[in-house]
């Protein structure tokens, strides 16, 4: 069974604009205390972008489609990795400064001052 789904022209533009507006409205109503959980959810969404980019790259027929698929995978992976790094750093701010911290972090703090 094969399924072919094509979104072109105004349909694609409409979906892009609808997604952008929905994201703007949703993010605008999130309180600051929920920033870290929201970042974790955002990282999950970027993982979905990577999977979608890989799917697009595997089904690419032309060079232009291959370039777009490659860029989607590259940018999605960069966003996911950066988001996880930022989330980890933000969560580290709430950890006590005890022996539980990683030895490299303790050494960095000792050098800092």
Residue, then its C-alpha position, 0 to 999 in steps of 0.5 A: x500500500x502506498x500513500x502519496x501526499x503532496x502539499x504545494x503552493x497556497x496550502x503549504x503557505x497556509x499551513x506555515x502561517x497557521x503554525x506560526x500564528x498558533x506558536x506565537x499565541x501559545x508561547x505568549x500565554x506561557x508563564x516564565x516558571x514553565x520555561x524549562x518544561x517548555x524547552x524540553x517539549x520544544x526539544x522533542x518537537x525538534x526531534x520530530x523535525x529531524x525525523x521529518x527531514x530524514x524522511x524528506x531526504x530519503x524520498x528526495x528525487x532532485x538535487x534541490x529536494x536533497x539540499x532542503x532535506x539535508x538542511x532540515x536535518x542539519x538545522x533540526x539536529x542543531x536546534x535539538x542539541x542546543x536546546x538540550x544544552x540550554x536546558x541542562x545548563x538552566x537545570x544546573x542553576x537549581x542544583x546545590x553546590x555540593x559534592x553531587x556536581x560533576x568533577x569537571x564543573x567543580x574544577x571550573x568553579x574552583x578556577x573561576x573564583 
